Amino acid sequence: GEKKVEVIKAVRSITGLGLKDAKALVDGAPSTIKEGIPKGEADEYAKQLEEAGAKVELK
């Protein structure tokens, strides 16, 4: 739905991926978006994804 489009936009913004790759990540959820980043950065990305409508789990 519309939330999926927003989530794909957020994934593209965070990862720098193209539309096709970002859509594949979202379609294949649960997916790892970023690894080995500082907690503050992870929290910011999580906030962006949640605002777009995604469910986020930080590990």
PAFIMI-975927 format. One record per residue (C-alpha): residue in one letter; z, x, y. Coordinates in steps of 0.001 Angstrom, whole numbers, plus 500000, padded with zeros to 6 digits. Example, Ala and Ser with C-alpha at 12.3 -4.5 7.8 and 13.67 -1.06 7.14 Angstrom:
2
{node "A" {507800 512300 495500}};
{node "S" {507140 513670 498940}};
//
This chain:
59
{node "G" {500000 500000 500000}};
{node "E" {500415 500962 503615}};
{node "K" {503524 503012 502875}};
{node "K" {501497 505110 500438}};
{node "V" {499084 506003 503244}};
{node "E" {502019 507012 505458}};
{node "V" {503547 509093 502667}};
{node "I" {500212 510854 502086}};
{node "K" {500027 511635 505825}};
{node "A" {503555 513089 505710}};
{node "V" {502727 515192 502631}};
{node "R" {499602 516521 504361}};
{node "S" {501606 517393 507473}};
{node "I" {504284 519221 505483}};
{node "T" {502030 521047 503025}};
{node "G" {498797 521569 504922}};
{node "L" {496927 520141 501919}};
{node "G" {493692 518233 502226}};
{node "L" {493544 514481 501707}};
{node "K" {492462 514662 498051}};
{node "D" {495230 517091 497040}};
{node "A" {497925 515266 499027}};
{node "K" {496875 511944 497474}};
{node "A" {497023 513513 493998}};
{node "L" {500584 514731 494686}};
{node "V" {501660 511261 495841}};
{node "D" {499857 509497 492981}};
{node "G" {501505 511857 490497}};
{node "A" {505039 511278 491796}};
{node "P" {507612 512490 491168}};
{node "S" {506154 515695 492594}};
{node "T" {507507 518931 494022}};
{node "I" {506345 519229 497626}};
{node "K" {507973 522536 498667}};
{node "E" {510100 525124 496862}};
{node "G" {512329 527976 497957}};
{node "I" {512794 526857 501559}};
{node "P" {515975 526799 503685}};
{node "K" {518124 523662 503398}};
{node "G" {517603 522747 507054}};
{node "E" {513843 522812 506602}};
{node "A" {514127 520783 503383}};
{node "D" {516287 518190 505164}};
{node "E" {513693 517841 507925}};
{node "Y" {510863 517363 505430}};
{node "A" {512973 514862 503471}};
{node "K" {513567 512891 506671}};
{node "Q" {509832 512801 507441}};
{node "L" {508999 511635 503922}};
{node "E" {511742 508992 503867}};
{node "E" {510621 507637 507243}};
{node "A" {507125 507312 505751}};
{node "G" {508556 505291 502860}};
{node "A" {508970 507902 500118}};
{node "K" {511991 508352 497885}};
{node "V" {513181 511957 498195}};
{node "E" {515402 514085 495989}};
{node "L" {516412 517567 497130}};
{node "K" {517301 520082 494433}};
//
